[in-house]
């Protein structure tokens, strides 16, 4: 059977040219207890920031369309580059329920891969979310490659030339892996995304609903360069796991090459309803000519902006307050999915 790899497709790195960013408009007030009234304006601010760099496609079905249009106008977003679709979703996290696009460099053809999504191991309702890749494929008229395994976009980071970084905490979690043929799963990643080597780190952030997505921990910013979070507070539950992750990254030798690992500071936890939420500056979003960086009203904001600016010379760095988004457990990268050129 033909696979994306056999047909010449690969998953591009995020810093490669993009034709659009996909988002899914907030639709469930129960997921933002006591704060939902503030969310449309904050979401529109995010969409408007992306639209300064490239087109935006937003899944906003039914009555959400009018709400989105109003909020985007209030945010003074460039509506000429924003498209609203009638695709329904359960939640906002397009990184995980959206398609993972692949590209054929020779023919310039775009296709997408469609993996199973079940609300991070069955934690949340996701029946509508699981239909999103197929609906986007139909809307764009793209070839779709489907796989029977759970794989979330926030759970993987790629170098663009065959390396994929992920976490044991997610991919080997029984809530995703129980009864799975691991060899077949790994083969699907290799063939579906044109990956030559899987690189593994261990645990994620404490209280991360995803169980430890890589996009809160370590990000490829060049084919052999990783920006990884480090916790300075030894009393934090994140200190030891993040130190172990850094150690593993520095010991990796993909293709007999050392990775350049740059540390990014961790913010302090943000407490809500007796629970520490997991903020991370690593949840930045790369767009054409820019990088959008999550901020949390802390001293680490300025440090993170400076480090990320140094990592992306020539790109405009834009900071966005993500404390409201964090109520639901994520930030800018979690909310979005890029469509390559």
DAKA-V73676 format. One record per residue. N is the residue number from 1. RES is the residue in three letters. SS is DSSP state (helix for helix, strand for strand, loop for the rest). PHI is phi in whole degrees, -180 to 180 (* if undefined). D_FIRST is the distance of its C-alpha to the first C-alpha in Angstrom with 1 decimal. Layout:
BEGIN
n=(N & N)
res=(RES & RES)
ss=(SS & SS)
phi=(PHI & PHI)
d_first=(D_FIRST & D_FIRST)
END
This chain:
BEGIN
n=(1 & 2 & 3 & 4 & 5 & 6 & 7 & 8 & 9 & 10 & 11 & 12 & 13 & 14 & 15 & 16 & 17 & 18 & 19 & 20 & 21 & 22 & 23 & 24 & 25 & 26 & 27 & 28 & 29 & 30 & 31 & 32 & 33 & 34 & 35 & 36 & 37 & 38 & 39 & 40 & 41 & 42 & 43 & 44 & 45 & 46 & 47 & 48 & 49 & 50 & 51 & 52 & 53 & 54 & 55 & 56 & 57 & 58 & 59 & 60 & 61 & 62 & 63 & 64 & 65 & 66 & 67 & 68 & 69 & 70 & 71 & 72 & 73 & 74 & 75 & 76 & 77 & 78 & 79 & 80 & 81 & 82 & 83 & 84 & 85 & 86 & 87 & 88 & 89 & 90 & 91 & 92 & 93 & 94 & 95 & 96 & 97 & 98 & 99 & 100 & 101 & 102 & 103 & 104 & 105 & 106 & 107 & 108 & 109 & 110 & 111 & 112 & 113 & 114 & 115 & 116 & 117 & 118 & 119 & 120 & 121 & 122 & 123 & 124 & 125 & 126 & 127 & 128 & 129 & 130 & 131 & 132 & 133 & 134 & 135 & 136 & 137 & 138 & 139 & 140 & 141 & 142 & 143 & 144 & 145 & 146 & 147 & 148 & 149 & 150 & 151 & 152 & 153 & 154 & 155 & 156 & 157 & 158 & 159 & 160 & 161 & 162 & 163 & 164 & 165 & 166 & 167 & 168 & 169 & 170 & 171 & 172 & 173 & 174 & 175 & 176 & 177 & 178 & 179 & 180 & 181 & 182 & 183 & 184 & 185 & 186 & 187 & 188 & 189 & 190 & 191 & 192 & 193 & 194 & 195 & 196 & 197 & 198 & 199 & 200 & 201 & 202 & 203 & 204 & 205 & 206 & 207 & 208 & 209 & 210 & 211 & 212 & 213 & 214 & 215 & 216 & 217 & 218 & 219 & 220 & 221 & 222 & 223 & 224 & 225 & 226 & 227 & 228 & 229 & 230 & 231 & 232 & 233 & 234 & 235 & 236 & 237 & 238 & 239 & 240 & 241 & 242 & 243 & 244 & 245 & 246 & 247 & 248 & 249 & 250 & 251 & 252 & 253 & 254 & 255 & 256 & 257 & 258 & 259 & 260 & 261 & 262 & 263 & 264 & 265 & 266 & 267 & 268 & 269 & 270 & 271 & 272 & 273 & 274 & 275 & 276 & 277 & 278 & 279 & 280 & 281 & 282 & 283 & 284 & 285 & 286 & 287 & 288 & 289 & 290 & 291 & 292 & 293 & 294 & 295 & 296 & 297 & 298 & 299 & 300 & 301 & 302 & 303 & 304 & 305 & 306 & 307 & 308 & 309 & 310 & 311 & 312 & 313 & 314 & 315 & 316 & 317 & 318 & 319 & 320 & 321 & 322 & 323 & 324 & 325 & 326 & 327 & 328 & 329 & 330 & 331 & 332 & 333 & 334 & 335 & 336 & 337 & 338 & 339 & 340 & 341)
res=(UNK & UNK & UNK & UNK & UNK & UNK & UNK & UNK & UNK & UNK & UNK & UNK & UNK & UNK & UNK & UNK & UNK & UNK & UNK & UNK & UNK & UNK & UNK & UNK & UNK & UNK & UNK & UNK & UNK & UNK & UNK & UNK & UNK & UNK & UNK & UNK & UNK & UNK & UNK & UNK & UNK & UNK & UNK & UNK & UNK & UNK & UNK & UNK & UNK & UNK & UNK & UNK & UNK & UNK & UNK & UNK & UNK & UNK & UNK & UNK & UNK & UNK & UNK & UNK & UNK & UNK & UNK & UNK & UNK & UNK & UNK & UNK & UNK & UNK & UNK & UNK & UNK & UNK & UNK & UNK & UNK & UNK & UNK & UNK & UNK & UNK & UNK & UNK & UNK & UNK & UNK & UNK & UNK & UNK & UNK & UNK & UNK & UNK & UNK & UNK & UNK & UNK & UNK & UNK & UNK & UNK & UNK & UNK & UNK & UNK & UNK & UNK & UNK & UNK & UNK & UNK & UNK & UNK & UNK & UNK & UNK & UNK & UNK & UNK & UNK & UNK & UNK & UNK & UNK & UNK & UNK & UNK & UNK & UNK & UNK & UNK & UNK & UNK & UNK & UNK & UNK & UNK & UNK & UNK & UNK & UNK & UNK & UNK & UNK & UNK & UNK & UNK & UNK & UNK & UNK & UNK & UNK & UNK & UNK & UNK & UNK & UNK & UNK & UNK & UNK & UNK & UNK & UNK & UNK & UNK & UNK & UNK & UNK & UNK & UNK & UNK & UNK & UNK & UNK & UNK & UNK & UNK & UNK & UNK & UNK & UNK & UNK & UNK & UNK & UNK & UNK & UNK & UNK & UNK & UNK & UNK & UNK & UNK & UNK & UNK & UNK & UNK & UNK & UNK & UNK & UNK & UNK & UNK & UNK & UNK & UNK & UNK & UNK & UNK & UNK & UNK & UNK & UNK & UNK & UNK & UNK & UNK & UNK & UNK & UNK & UNK & UNK & UNK & UNK & UNK & UNK & UNK & UNK & UNK & UNK & UNK & UNK & UNK & UNK & UNK & UNK & UNK & UNK & UNK & UNK & UNK & UNK & UNK & UNK & UNK & UNK & UNK & UNK & UNK & UNK & UNK & UNK & UNK & UNK & UNK & UNK & UNK & UNK & UNK & UNK & UNK & UNK & UNK & UNK & UNK & UNK & UNK & UNK & UNK & UNK & UNK & UNK & UNK & UNK & UNK & UNK & UNK & UNK & UNK & UNK & UNK & UNK & UNK & UNK & UNK & UNK & UNK & UNK & UNK & UNK & UNK & UNK & UNK & UNK & UNK & UNK & UNK & UNK & UNK & UNK & UNK & UNK & UNK & UNK & UNK & UNK & UNK & UNK & UNK & UNK & UNK & UNK & UNK & UNK & UNK & UNK & UNK & UNK & UNK & UNK & UNK & UNK & UNK & UNK & UNK & UNK & UNK & UNK & UNK & UNK & UNK & UNK & UNK & UNK & UNK & UNK)
ss=(loop & loop & loop & loop & loop & loop & loop & loop & strand & strand & loop & loop & loop & loop & loop & loop & loop & strand & strand & strand & strand & strand & strand & strand & loop & loop & loop & loop & helix & helix & helix & helix & loop & loop & loop & helix & helix & helix & helix & helix & helix & helix & helix & helix & helix & helix & helix & helix & helix & helix & helix & loop & loop & loop & loop & strand & strand & strand & strand & loop & loop & loop & loop & helix & helix & helix & helix & helix & helix & helix & helix & helix & helix & helix & loop & loop & loop & loop & helix & helix & helix & strand & strand & strand & strand & loop & loop & loop & loop & loop & loop & loop & loop & helix & helix & helix & helix & loop & loop & strand & strand & strand & strand & strand & loop & loop & loop & loop & loop & strand & strand & strand & strand & strand & strand & strand & loop & loop & helix & helix & helix & helix & loop & loop & loop & loop & loop & loop & helix & helix & helix & helix & helix & helix & helix & helix & helix & helix & helix & helix & loop & loop & strand & strand & strand & strand & strand & strand & strand & strand & loop & loop & helix & helix & helix & loop & strand & strand & loop & loop & loop & loop & strand & strand & strand & strand & strand & helix & helix & helix & helix & loop & loop & helix & helix & helix & helix & loop & loop & loop & loop & helix & helix & helix & helix & helix & helix & helix & helix & helix & helix & helix & helix & loop & loop & loop & strand & strand & strand & strand & strand & loop & loop & loop & loop & loop & loop & loop & loop & loop & loop & loop & loop & helix & helix & helix & loop & strand & strand & strand & strand & strand & loop & loop & strand & strand & strand & strand & strand & strand & loop & loop & loop & loop & loop & loop & loop & helix & helix & helix & helix & helix & helix & helix & helix & helix & helix & helix & helix & helix & helix & loop & loop & helix & helix & helix & loop & loop & loop & strand & strand & strand & strand & strand & strand & loop & loop & loop & loop & strand & strand & strand & loop & loop & strand & strand & strand & loop & loop & loop & loop & loop & loop & loop & strand & strand & strand & loop & loop & strand & strand & strand & strand & strand & strand & loop & loop & loop & loop & helix & helix & helix & helix & helix & helix & helix & helix & helix & helix & helix & helix & loop & loop & loop & loop & strand & strand & strand & strand & strand & strand & loop & helix & helix & helix & helix & loop & loop & loop & loop & loop & helix & helix & helix & helix & strand & strand & strand & strand & strand & loop)
phi=(* & -67 & -119 & -53 & -62 & -66 & -94 & 94 & -92 & -150 & -87 & -70 & -72 & -68 & -80 & -75 & -56 & -119 & -96 & -170 & -119 & -97 & -132 & -127 & -65 & -57 & -134 & -127 & -58 & -64 & -84 & -127 & -56 & 78 & -132 & -59 & -61 & -89 & -72 & -56 & -66 & -66 & -66 & -64 & -60 & -65 & -61 & -64 & -66 & -64 & -64 & -69 & -115 & -167 & -62 & -128 & -117 & -122 & -76 & -149 & -85 & 59 & -67 & -66 & -60 & -64 & -62 & -64 & -59 & -64 & -64 & -67 & -65 & -62 & -82 & 57 & -71 & -77 & -68 & -69 & -116 & -113 & -118 & -100 & -108 & -99 & -83 & -86 & -136 & -88 & -152 & -93 & -85 & -67 & -58 & -97 & -95 & -77 & -73 & -104 & -78 & -130 & -134 & -100 & -67 & -75 & -97 & 68 & -75 & -108 & -141 & -139 & -107 & -121 & -107 & -72 & -132 & -129 & 65 & 57 & 78 & 84 & -75 & -136 & -61 & -148 & -66 & -73 & -56 & -68 & -92 & -61 & -57 & -63 & -71 & -68 & -59 & -66 & -65 & -90 & 68 & -104 & -65 & -123 & -110 & -102 & -132 & -88 & -116 & -76 & -151 & -108 & -58 & -73 & -92 & -135 & -131 & -122 & -88 & 89 & -126 & 111 & -103 & -132 & -106 & -152 & -121 & -65 & -60 & -96 & -67 & -102 & -68 & -56 & -70 & -120 & -101 & -60 & 78 & -81 & -83 & -61 & -63 & -68 & -63 & -64 & -65 & -64 & -65 & -61 & -82 & -75 & -116 & 59 & -103 & -94 & -147 & -93 & -113 & -116 & -114 & -96 & -95 & -101 & -76 & -61 & 67 & -85 & -59 & -80 & 83 & 133 & -64 & -65 & -75 & -101 & -120 & -151 & -129 & -67 & -120 & -161 & -55 & -130 & -124 & -121 & -101 & -128 & -77 & -135 & -99 & -85 & -84 & -68 & -84 & -73 & -65 & -86 & -59 & -65 & -61 & -73 & -63 & -64 & -62 & -62 & -60 & -62 & -60 & -73 & -91 & -68 & -136 & -64 & 54 & 60 & -119 & -82 & -87 & -86 & -109 & -109 & -87 & -123 & -70 & -88 & -72 & -70 & -59 & -108 & -94 & -144 & 52 & 77 & -128 & -82 & -87 & -101 & -72 & -152 & -75 & -72 & -85 & -77 & -120 & -90 & -126 & -60 & 68 & -154 & -139 & -99 & -116 & -74 & -118 & -136 & 68 & -130 & -61 & -67 & -57 & -64 & -62 & -65 & -60 & -67 & -64 & -67 & -62 & -65 & -79 & -128 & -62 & 92 & -104 & -78 & -102 & -123 & -94 & -131 & -66 & -116 & -64 & -68 & -61 & -65 & -54 & -94 & 108 & -151 & -149 & -65 & -67 & -60 & -81 & -131 & -146 & -85 & -110 & -66 & -68)
d_first=(0.0 & 3.8 & 6.4 & 10.1 & 11.1 & 9.1 & 10.4 & 13.8 & 14.5 & 16.8 & 19.1 & 22.5 & 25.7 & 28.1 & 30.7 & 28.7 & 29.7 & 29.0 & 29.2 & 30.1 & 30.5 & 29.5 & 32.0 & 32.6 & 36.2 & 38.1 & 38.3 & 39.7 & 43.3 & 43.2 & 41.0 & 43.7 & 46.9 & 50.0 & 48.3 & 46.1 & 48.7 & 48.3 & 44.5 & 44.0 & 46.3 & 44.7 & 41.2 & 42.5 & 44.0 & 40.7 & 38.9 & 41.9 & 41.6 & 38.0 & 39.0 & 41.4 & 38.5 & 35.7 & 34.5 & 33.9 & 31.9 & 33.3 & 32.0 & 35.3 & 35.2 & 38.3 & 41.6 & 40.0 & 39.8 & 43.6 & 44.1 & 41.6 & 43.3 & 46.7 & 45.8 & 44.1 & 47.2 & 49.5 & 47.5 & 48.0 & 44.3 & 43.4 & 42.1 & 41.1 & 38.0 & 37.2 & 35.1 & 35.1 & 32.3 & 32.7 & 29.9 & 31.4 & 31.0 & 32.7 & 33.5 & 33.8 & 31.3 & 28.8 & 27.5 & 26.1 & 25.2 & 24.2 & 20.8 & 19.7 & 19.3 & 17.3 & 18.5 & 17.6 & 20.9 & 20.6 & 20.1 & 21.7 & 19.0 & 18.9 & 16.2 & 16.4 & 14.9 & 16.2 & 17.2 & 19.6 & 23.3 & 26.1 & 29.2 & 29.0 & 28.5 & 30.2 & 33.4 & 33.4 & 32.4 & 29.1 & 27.8 & 28.3 & 27.1 & 23.7 & 23.3 & 24.1 & 20.8 & 19.7 & 23.1 & 23.1 & 19.8 & 21.5 & 24.7 & 23.4 & 21.0 & 18.2 & 14.4 & 13.6 & 10.9 & 12.2 & 12.7 & 15.1 & 17.3 & 20.5 & 20.7 & 23.6 & 24.2 & 27.6 & 26.3 & 24.6 & 26.1 & 24.3 & 26.0 & 23.8 & 23.2 & 21.0 & 23.4 & 23.2 & 26.3 & 26.6 & 28.9 & 29.0 & 31.1 & 28.3 & 25.0 & 26.7 & 28.9 & 28.9 & 28.9 & 25.2 & 24.2 & 25.9 & 23.7 & 20.7 & 18.5 & 19.5 & 17.2 & 14.1 & 15.9 & 16.6 & 13.1 & 12.1 & 15.0 & 14.4 & 10.9 & 11.8 & 15.2 & 15.1 & 17.6 & 19.0 & 21.8 & 22.8 & 26.5 & 28.3 & 31.7 & 33.3 & 35.1 & 35.4 & 38.5 & 40.9 & 40.5 & 37.2 & 35.6 & 32.1 & 33.0 & 32.9 & 30.7 & 30.5 & 31.6 & 35.0 & 35.2 & 33.8 & 32.3 & 30.9 & 33.3 & 32.4 & 29.7 & 32.0 & 34.4 & 34.4 & 36.9 & 37.5 & 40.1 & 43.0 & 45.6 & 49.2 & 50.7 & 50.8 & 51.6 & 48.4 & 45.8 & 43.3 & 45.3 & 44.1 & 40.3 & 40.3 & 42.2 & 39.7 & 36.9 & 38.8 & 39.4 & 35.8 & 34.9 & 37.7 & 36.6 & 33.0 & 32.2 & 28.7 & 28.3 & 31.9 & 33.1 & 35.3 & 34.6 & 37.5 & 38.2 & 40.6 & 42.2 & 42.5 & 45.2 & 44.6 & 46.7 & 48.8 & 47.4 & 48.2 & 49.7 & 49.3 & 50.5 & 51.1 & 47.6 & 46.7 & 43.9 & 41.6 & 42.2 & 40.4 & 40.8 & 37.4 & 35.9 & 36.6 & 34.5 & 33.9 & 34.2 & 34.9 & 38.2 & 38.9 & 38.4 & 39.4 & 40.9 & 41.7 & 45.4 & 47.3 & 51.0 & 51.5 & 52.7 & 49.2 & 48.3 & 50.2 & 48.9 & 45.3 & 45.8 & 47.4 & 44.8 & 41.9 & 43.9 & 44.4 & 40.6 & 39.9 & 42.6 & 42.6 & 41.0 & 43.2 & 43.3 & 44.0 & 44.9 & 44.5 & 46.1 & 43.5 & 45.8 & 45.1 & 41.4 & 41.8 & 43.3 & 39.8 & 38.5 & 37.0 & 37.7 & 36.4 & 33.0 & 32.2 & 33.1 & 30.9 & 27.5 & 27.2 & 25.3 & 24.9 & 26.2)
END
